[in-house]
Amino acid sequence: MASAKSKTIYVDEIPAIVFIPLRSRSLMASQAGVLEIHEASERLSFFSIRNHRIPKDKLDRTFWIPPTTTFSRLL
């Protein structure tokens, strides 16, 4: 099996999708938000979402990784 080539990606290169247009009643605004997600997914395969209204404590509980865990142990 061939392995994927890695690429260094800097934080400022990660698309930050603003979630507000996706909650809009405007079809054009919603479509623009969906297109932005699609393009980010095609280009880098991931993105961050801003203004999603999910409380920080809930995110912290959901994505918490013990400090002794190394990335290789998660794979």
C-alpha positions as CSV (number, residue, x, y, z in Angstrom):
1,M,0.0,0.0,0.0
2,A,1.4,3.4,-0.9
3,S,1.6,6.0,1.8
4,A,0.4,9.5,1.5
5,K,2.9,12.3,1.2
6,S,2.8,14.8,4.0
7,K,2.7,18.5,3.6
8,T,3.4,21.2,6.2
9,I,0.4,23.5,6.7
10,Y,0.7,26.6,8.7
11,V,-2.2,27.8,11.0
12,D,-2.8,30.9,8.9
13,E,-3.4,28.7,5.8
14,I,-6.3,26.8,7.4
15,P,-9.6,28.1,6.1
16,A,-11.7,29.6,8.9
17,I,-15.4,29.3,7.8
18,V,-17.8,31.8,9.4
19,F,-20.9,29.8,10.3
20,I,-23.3,32.7,10.3
21,P,-24.2,32.6,6.6
22,L,-25.2,28.9,7.0
23,R,-27.9,30.0,9.6
24,S,-29.1,32.7,7.3
25,R,-32.6,32.7,5.8
26,S,-31.0,33.9,2.6
27,L,-30.6,31.0,0.1
28,M,-27.7,32.9,-1.6
29,A,-25.8,33.3,1.8
30,S,-26.4,29.7,2.7
31,Q,-25.1,28.5,-0.7
32,A,-22.1,30.7,-0.4
33,G,-21.3,29.2,3.0
34,V,-21.7,25.6,1.6
35,L,-19.5,26.4,-1.4
36,E,-16.8,27.8,1.0
37,I,-16.9,24.5,3.0
38,H,-16.7,22.5,-0.2
39,E,-13.7,24.4,-1.5
40,A,-11.9,24.2,1.8
41,S,-12.6,20.4,1.9
42,E,-11.3,19.9,-1.7
43,R,-8.2,22.0,-1.1
44,L,-7.0,20.9,2.3
45,S,-9.5,18.3,3.5
46,F,-10.2,20.2,6.7
47,F,-11.1,23.7,8.0
48,S,-12.1,25.5,11.2
49,I,-15.5,26.9,11.9
50,R,-16.0,30.2,13.6
51,N,-19.2,31.7,15.2
52,H,-20.8,28.3,15.6
53,R,-22.3,29.1,19.0
54,I,-21.1,25.9,20.6
55,P,-20.0,26.7,24.2
56,K,-16.3,26.3,24.8
57,D,-16.8,24.0,27.8
58,K,-18.7,21.6,25.6
59,L,-16.0,21.6,23.0
60,D,-13.4,21.1,25.6
61,R,-15.2,18.1,27.0
62,T,-15.8,16.6,23.5
63,F,-12.3,17.0,22.2
64,W,-10.3,16.5,25.4
65,I,-7.2,14.4,25.0
66,P,-5.3,13.3,28.1
67,P,-1.9,15.1,28.4
68,T,0.0,11.8,28.4
69,T,-1.5,10.7,25.1
70,T,0.8,11.0,22.1
71,F,-0.6,11.4,18.6
72,S,0.8,8.1,17.4
73,R,-1.2,6.3,20.1
74,L,-4.4,7.8,18.8
75,L,-3.9,6.3,15.3
